Amino acid sequence: MKSLTTIKIDKTNADNADVKHLYETAFPKEEKIPYAIIIKLLDRMPLDFTAYYDGDTFVGLTMILNRYDFNWLWYFAVSKELRSMGYGHQILTMVKSSYSNRPIILDMESPDQIADNMEQRHRRHAFYLRNGFRDTYVGKTFRRVDYTILIYGEGTFTMNDYDTILKDLSRYWKEGR
């Protein structure tokens, strides 16, 4: 595995078939904003949408919302055929280094909720814990899915913080339509 390179995704290159396909297939429908709306939001929100490559091979993507209080790892995915090969760890290490100015938060499907993908949820939770994230013990239910919030870095994260972020996102979402 070589050192990964990155390409910032914006309106000029958002038609990247690999990036769009991974975004469309890696996340459940209820957890993602339509890709066309994401592209519109790139001009309105402090979002870093990044594609990762190992040479010419597309490896994965991240989308990070830069806030004054937290960096929110909003979307993170590795191409299905490249999972469990160390790329997720490598991307997450790059993210932690690039966004060390503020704590990084992420929400994920709760490993405690009974669901068809329980094993996947437990593996994902363990992956983040191995990579230095910790549980905040803050959670939220959205569209009947329980989410838990993890944090990397100093500080805490509260339900008030979560509600503030959702309120801000709601404003951007309305502007993006």
C-alpha positions in Angstrom: 0.0 0.0 0.0 1.4 3.3 -1.1 0.9 6.7 0.5 -2.6 7.9 -0.5 -3.2 11.0 -2.6 -6.3 13.1 -2.3 -8.5 15.1 -4.7 -10.9 17.7 -3.4 -14.4 17.2 -4.9 -16.2 20.3 -6.0 -18.6 21.2 -8.7 -16.0 21.0 -11.4 -15.2 17.3 -10.8 -18.3 16.1 -8.9 -19.3 13.9 -11.9 -16.5 11.5 -10.9 -18.2 8.2 -11.4 -16.3 6.3 -8.7 -17.0 8.9 -6.0 -20.7 9.2 -6.9 -21.1 5.4 -7.0 -19.4 4.9 -3.6 -21.5 7.6 -2.1 -24.7 6.2 -3.5 -24.0 2.6 -2.5 -22.1 2.9 0.8 -24.8 4.6 2.9 -28.4 3.6 3.5 -31.0 5.7 1.8 -32.3 7.2 5.0 -28.7 8.3 6.0 -27.7 10.2 2.9 -28.7 13.5 1.2 -29.2 13.1 -2.5 -25.9 13.5 -4.4 -27.1 16.4 -6.5 -28.1 18.3 -3.3 -24.6 17.5 -1.7 -23.0 19.1 -4.8 -25.2 22.2 -4.4 -24.3 22.4 -0.7 -20.5 22.4 -1.4 -20.8 26.1 -2.3 -23.0 27.0 0.7 -21.4 25.0 3.5 -17.9 24.7 4.9 -17.6 21.1 3.6 -14.5 19.3 2.6 -15.4 16.5 0.2 -12.3 14.4 -0.5 -11.5 11.4 -2.7 -8.6 9.2 -1.8 -6.4 7.3 -4.3 -3.7 4.6 -4.1 -2.0 5.4 -7.4 -4.8 5.3 -10.0 -7.0 3.2 -7.8 -9.9 5.0 -6.2 -10.0 4.0 -2.5 -12.6 6.0 -0.6 -14.1 9.3 0.3 -14.7 11.6 3.3 -17.0 14.5 3.7 -16.2 16.8 6.7 -18.2 19.7 7.9 -15.9 22.3 9.4 -17.5 24.1 12.3 -16.2 26.6 14.8 -16.5 24.0 17.6 -16.1 20.6 15.9 -15.0 19.0 12.7 -17.8 16.5 11.8 -16.8 13.5 9.9 -20.2 13.4 8.1 -19.5 10.7 5.5 -16.6 8.2 5.4 -16.5 5.2 3.1 -13.9 2.8 1.6 -14.6 1.0 -1.7 -16.2 -2.3 -0.9 -13.6 -4.4 -2.6 -10.8 -2.6 -0.7 -12.2 -2.9 2.8 -10.2 -4.7 5.5 -6.9 -3.9 3.8 -5.8 -1.0 6.0 -7.2 1.8 3.8 -9.8 2.9 6.3 -7.1 3.3 9.0 -4.9 5.2 6.6 -7.6 7.6 5.6 -8.7 8.1 9.2 -5.1 8.8 10.2 -4.9 11.5 7.4 -8.2 13.0 8.6 -7.0 13.1 12.2 -3.8 14.8 11.2 -5.5 17.3 8.9 -8.2 18.3 11.3 -6.3 18.4 14.5 -7.4 22.0 15.2 -10.7 20.9 16.8 -12.2 17.7 18.0 -13.6 15.4 15.3 -17.1 13.9 15.8 -19.0 11.4 13.9 -22.3 9.7 14.3 -22.9 6.0 13.4 -25.6 3.5 13.7 -25.7 2.4 17.3 -24.1 -1.0 18.0 -26.7 -1.4 20.8 -29.8 -1.2 18.6 -31.2 -4.6 17.4 -30.9 -4.5 13.6 -30.1 -6.8 10.7 -26.6 -5.3 10.4 -25.6 -5.7 14.1 -22.3 -7.4 13.2 -21.3 -4.6 10.8 -22.2 -2.0 13.5 -20.1 -3.7 16.1 -17.1 -3.9 13.7 -17.5 -0.3 12.7 -17.7 0.8 16.3 -14.6 -1.2 17.2 -12.7 0.2 14.3 -13.3 3.8 15.5 -12.4 2.9 19.0 -9.1 1.3 17.8 -8.4 4.5 15.9 -8.7 6.7 19.0 -12.3 7.8 19.0 -14.3 7.4 22.2 -18.0 7.2 23.0 -19.7 10.5 24.1 -22.8 8.6 25.4 -24.8 11.0 23.3 -27.3 9.5 20.9 -30.3 10.4 18.8 -33.0 8.5 16.9 -33.7 9.5 13.4 -36.1 7.7 11.1 -36.2 4.8 13.6 -32.5 4.3 13.5 -30.5 4.9 16.8 -27.2 6.8 16.3 -24.4 7.1 18.7 -21.8 10.0 18.7 -18.1 9.3 18.9 -15.4 12.0 19.4 -11.7 12.2 18.7 -9.6 14.7 20.6 -10.0 16.7 23.7 -13.3 17.9 25.1 -16.8 16.7 25.4 -19.9 16.5 23.2 -23.4 17.1 24.6 -27.0 16.7 23.3 -27.0 20.5 23.1 -24.1 20.4 20.7 -25.8 17.8 18.6 -29.1 19.8 18.5 -27.1 23.0 17.4 -25.4 21.1 14.6 -28.7 19.7 13.4 -30.3 23.2 13.5 -27.4 24.6 11.4 -27.7 21.7 9.0 -31.4 22.3 8.6 -30.7 25.9 7.6 -28.2 24.9 5.0 -30.5 22.2 3.7 -33.3 24.7 3.2 -31.0 27.1 1.4 -29.7 24.3 -0.8 -33.0 23.3 -2.3 
